[in-house]
Amino acid sequence: MTKNNIQLSSDQVAIKHREYVDFFRHSSPYINAHRGKTLVLMLDGEAIASDNFANIVHDIALLNSLGVRLVLVHGARPQIESRLQEKQLQTRLHHHLRVTDEAALSCVKEAVGSLRTDIEAKLSMGVANSPMQGARLRVCGGNFVAGKPLGVVDGVDYCHTGEVRRVDHQAIERQLDEGQIVLLSNLGYSPTGEVFNLAVEDVATQTAVALQADKLICFGANDGVTNQQGERHSELLVKAAERLLGRYLDGLSDSEAPHTELSRQLAAITKACKAGVERGHLISYLNDGALLLELFTREGSGTMVIQESYEQVRQASIEDVGGILEIIQPLESAGALVRRSRELLETEIGRFTVVERDGAVIGCAALYGFEDGSAELACVAVNPEYRGGHRGDQLLQAIEDSAREQQLERLFVLTTRTAHWFQERGFAEVELSALPAAKQSLYNLQRNSKVFLKVLK
Ligand SMILES: CC(C)(COP(=O)(O)OP(=O)(O)OC[C@H]1O[C@@H](n2cnc3c(N)ncnc32)[C@H](O)[C@@H]1OP(=O)(O)O)[C@@H](O)C(=O)NCCC(=O)NCCS
């Protein structure tokens, strides 16, 4: 125990331990959900220059050790800017995009090369007593991104300012298969041997699309997108994100690129999502732990942009235990459901049906068959945020179908507070004696539940 802990009372230590165990258990469904998934993380030069970057690197190391496949795409805008200033070079902006002439290109190469070295060094750090201890990350890079010139627009030659032509996703995938972190920059190379200064958002989007990544995560100065009252949108459908973007772009001509950090990132994410990337996230590089909160907690830390929601009713598996417990534990504490330990739930998981929405369990129900041809419907619960959307009905339907398949003819349920919900769905109150003998002997008199029965046709 550390020196600090010695000053805590045993009660405080017990609370800390409880919190730790709860946190770990609540994270487990997400850990399973993210393992083997491909994430593209976009960090512009501001994010890398921030004091919090060291913490972001630790979180990246943690994700890598949990089996998440990671591609980091870094930009270098402020670093390029300061090099240009040092050399007193004036560059032209056209439609908010920098024209990269020969002199500017040498600043771009210097800035990107130097940043890359710093990032690789940070990712290599395995300092004792830090979260990186023993992490031993392997980072690789290369000529994975091909660029082409933007060319001449309105008579202005953009010179070495370019756009992504192609991303060699197969080569990147091979590195990811080896457990390596792939580090890409805002530079692209052409078959003619030229170097192009690309927009980091373009590289990140095209890489995420080429890899059909599970997520594109952009680090910005804000905690995602807020509404007019300043409240954070934790989730936005792609269509809503596009509407918002439309407002940011109002007044810009077609050839103009979005030029605030938020609008550039929102544009990148909506584009990626429309091209098949499942989710986009906008999180803050200033907020310590934002990446972990966004990935491992329900409420997240930024804004997640999603395709139309994906929901299904299916048989539960062992990975769902954490999610089911999250739903039923508050109801157990409130006395609405009978208490079940994690161990019991694990052994009985095969009896459960769940409603899954975007990878998280939001509803559950269980079926226990008896030898006399009856079955108990138990543990019917829907996450309070999602009630009133007929998910209870869907679960009941799935359980009834499953009971019929097992030739079970009567479905009963013991309830203390949901009598009417069942009555409205064809259940009728019966005496305790209508229960199979095995269940009668287990009946908890103290709970004084009512017994309802539905005969399955
Ligand atoms: C019961 C429960 C599963 C219903 O889930 P749901 O997805 O909201 O169900 P549906 O959308 O299909 O049905 C909603 C309807 O049920 C009603 N309802 C919800 N809880 C009810 C209750 N305890 N008693 C009576 N009716 C109830 C709602 O008012 C709504 O009716 P309305 O459309 O007329 O307003 C959910 O409310 C829940 O998890 N409750 C707590 C757990 C519980 O009590 N489980 C049963 C013990 S076995």
Ligand as a Chemical Component Dictionary entry (heavy atoms), coordinates in Angstrom:
data_LIG
# 
_chem_comp.id                   LIG 
_chem_comp.type                 NON-POLYMER 
_chem_comp.pdbx_formal_charge   0 
_chem_comp.three_letter_code    LIG 
# 
loop_
_chem_comp_atom.comp_id 
_chem_comp_atom.atom_id 
_chem_comp_atom.alt_atom_id 
_chem_comp_atom.type_symbol 
_chem_comp_atom.charge 
_chem_comp_atom.model_Cartn_x 
_chem_comp_atom.model_Cartn_y 
_chem_comp_atom.model_Cartn_z 
_chem_comp_atom.pdbx_ordinal 
LIG C1  C1  C 0 -41.370 -3.288 -18.034 1  
LIG C2  C2  C 0 -40.331 -2.833 -19.020 2  
LIG C3  C3  C 0 -39.429 -4.002 -19.348 3  
LIG C4  C4  C 0 -41.023 -2.333 -20.289 4  
LIG O1  O1  O 0 -40.047 -1.944 -21.246 5  
LIG P1  P1  P 0 -40.390 -0.945 -22.473 6  
LIG O2  O2  O 0 -39.377 -1.169 -23.521 7  
LIG O3  O3  O 0 -40.576 0.426  -21.965 8  
LIG O4  O4  O 0 -41.746 -1.542 -22.965 9  
LIG P2  P2  P 0 -42.701 -1.102 -24.114 10 
LIG O5  O5  O 0 -42.195 0.077  -24.856 11 
LIG O6  O6  O 0 -42.936 -2.334 -24.892 12 
LIG O7  O7  O 0 -43.979 -0.701 -23.290 13 
LIG C5  C5  C 0 -44.124 0.555  -22.715 14 
LIG C6  C6  C 0 -45.462 0.632  -22.011 15 
LIG O8  O8  O 0 -45.406 -0.115 -20.788 16 
LIG C7  C7  C 0 -45.801 0.727  -19.725 17 
LIG N1  N1  N 0 -45.128 0.343  -18.512 18 
LIG C8  C8  C 0 -43.818 0.475  -18.203 19 
LIG N2  N2  N 0 -43.603 0.017  -16.955 20 
LIG C9  C9  C 0 -44.762 -0.401 -16.460 21 
LIG C10 C10 C 0 -45.153 -0.948 -15.231 22 
LIG N3  N3  N 0 -44.312 -1.141 -14.234 23 
LIG N4  N4  N 0 -46.435 -1.282 -15.069 24 
LIG C11 C11 C 0 -47.319 -1.059 -16.035 25 
LIG N5  N5  N 0 -47.019 -0.547 -17.256 26 
LIG C12 C12 C 0 -45.731 -0.205 -17.448 27 
LIG C13 C13 C 0 -45.454 2.116  -20.185 28 
LIG O9  O9  O 0 -46.191 3.081  -19.511 29 
LIG C14 C14 C 0 -45.802 2.046  -21.657 30 
LIG O10 O10 O 0 -47.174 2.171  -21.813 31 
LIG P3  P3  P 0 -47.807 3.299  -22.764 32 
LIG O11 O11 O 0 -47.201 3.041  -24.120 33 
LIG O12 O12 O 0 -49.257 3.044  -22.690 34 
LIG O13 O13 O 0 -47.366 4.574  -22.165 35 
LIG C15 C15 C 0 -39.492 -1.648 -18.462 36 
LIG O14 O14 O 0 -40.370 -0.648 -18.041 37 
LIG C16 C16 C 0 -38.584 -2.019 -17.300 38 
LIG O15 O15 O 0 -37.412 -2.353 -17.506 39 
LIG N6  N6  N 0 -39.099 -1.944 -16.053 40 
LIG C17 C17 C 0 -38.298 -2.246 -14.885 41 
LIG C18 C18 C 0 -38.047 -3.732 -14.708 42 
LIG C19 C19 C 0 -39.280 -4.529 -14.363 43 
LIG O16 O16 O 0 -40.096 -4.112 -13.613 44 
LIG N7  N7  N 0 -39.351 -5.736 -14.961 45 
LIG C20 C20 C 0 -40.405 -6.684 -14.778 46 
LIG C21 C21 C 0 -40.121 -7.586 -13.685 47 
LIG S1  S1  S 0 -40.012 -9.259 -14.230 48 
# 
loop_
_chem_comp_bond.comp_id 
_chem_comp_bond.atom_id_1 
_chem_comp_bond.atom_id_2 
_chem_comp_bond.value_order 
_chem_comp_bond.pdbx_ordinal 
LIG C1  C2  SING 1  
LIG C2  C3  SING 2  
LIG C2  C4  SING 3  
LIG C2  C15 SING 4  
LIG C4  O1  SING 5  
LIG O1  P1  SING 6  
LIG P1  O2  DOUB 7  
LIG P1  O3  SING 8  
LIG P1  O4  SING 9  
LIG O4  P2  SING 10 
LIG P2  O5  DOUB 11 
LIG P2  O6  SING 12 
LIG P2  O7  SING 13 
LIG O7  C5  SING 14 
LIG C5  C6  SING 15 
LIG C6  O8  SING 16 
LIG C6  C14 SING 17 
LIG O8  C7  SING 18 
LIG C7  N1  SING 19 
LIG C7  C13 SING 20 
LIG N1  C8  SING 21 
LIG N1  C12 SING 22 
LIG C8  N2  DOUB 23 
LIG N2  C9  SING 24 
LIG C9  C10 SING 25 
LIG C9  C12 DOUB 26 
LIG C10 N3  SING 27 
LIG C10 N4  DOUB 28 
LIG N4  C11 SING 29 
LIG C11 N5  DOUB 30 
LIG N5  C12 SING 31 
LIG C13 O9  SING 32 
LIG C13 C14 SING 33 
LIG C14 O10 SING 34 
LIG O10 P3  SING 35 
LIG P3  O11 DOUB 36 
LIG P3  O12 SING 37 
LIG P3  O13 SING 38 
LIG C15 O14 SING 39 
LIG C15 C16 SING 40 
LIG C16 O15 DOUB 41 
LIG C16 N6  SING 42 
LIG N6  C17 SING 43 
LIG C17 C18 SING 44 
LIG C18 C19 SING 45 
LIG C19 O16 DOUB 46 
LIG C19 N7  SING 47 
LIG N7  C20 SING 48 
LIG C20 C21 SING 49 
LIG C21 S1  SING 50 
# 
